[in-house]
Amino acid sequence: WSIRFPRMDKMRFGAVVSGGCWMRVEDQQALRVEAGDVRLMAVQQAVIFSSDPDIPPIEAQTVFPRDHAR
């Protein structure tokens, strides 16, 4: 699996609750993150989380659609 989260103009963070995965900021080398790791992302670039850094990502909106009714 591989999911790309779009660019944002705000800081964001990610935490690995169990297991591990790869995290890659646009055009940078992938970084392995494991359970207990927390990453603060203060960049305005897309972020990809994946089980293998060589898998092409799908867009997060296809997995986590926004509810515009709220």
C-alpha positions in Angstrom: 0.0 0.0 0.0 1.1 3.6 -0.6 -1.0 6.7 0.1 -0.1 10.3 -0.9 -1.3 13.2 1.3 -1.5 16.5 -0.6 0.4 19.7 0.1 -0.9 21.7 3.0 -0.2 25.2 4.1 -0.2 24.1 7.8 2.1 22.0 9.9 1.0 18.5 10.5 2.2 15.4 12.3 2.0 11.7 11.9 2.4 9.0 14.6 2.9 5.2 14.1 0.7 3.4 16.6 1.8 -0.2 15.7 4.0 -1.8 13.1 6.0 0.4 10.8 6.0 2.0 7.4 8.0 4.3 5.1 7.5 8.0 5.1 8.6 10.2 2.2 8.3 13.9 1.6 8.1 14.9 -2.1 11.3 14.1 -3.9 13.2 13.2 -0.8 14.6 9.8 0.3 12.1 7.6 2.2 12.6 7.3 6.0 11.5 4.2 7.9 9.2 4.9 10.9 8.3 2.4 13.6 5.7 2.1 16.4 6.1 5.0 18.8 7.6 7.3 16.3 6.0 10.7 15.9 7.0 13.1 13.0 6.3 16.8 12.8 6.1 18.0 9.2 6.6 21.7 8.8 7.0 21.6 5.0 4.5 22.5 2.4 4.9 19.4 0.4 3.1 16.2 -0.2 3.8 13.3 2.2 3.7 9.6 1.2 3.2 6.8 3.7 3.8 3.3 2.3 4.6 -0.3 3.1 7.3 -0.2 0.4 8.8 3.0 -1.0 8.8 1.6 -4.5 5.0 1.3 -4.7 3.3 4.1 -6.6 1.0 6.0 -4.3 -2.8 6.5 -4.6 -4.2 9.9 -3.5 -5.5 10.0 0.1 -8.8 11.6 -1.1 -9.7 8.2 -2.7 -9.2 6.4 0.7 -10.3 9.2 3.0 -13.0 11.3 1.2 -13.8 14.6 2.8 -17.3 15.1 4.1 -18.3 18.5 2.7 -21.6 18.5 4.5 -20.1 19.4 7.8 
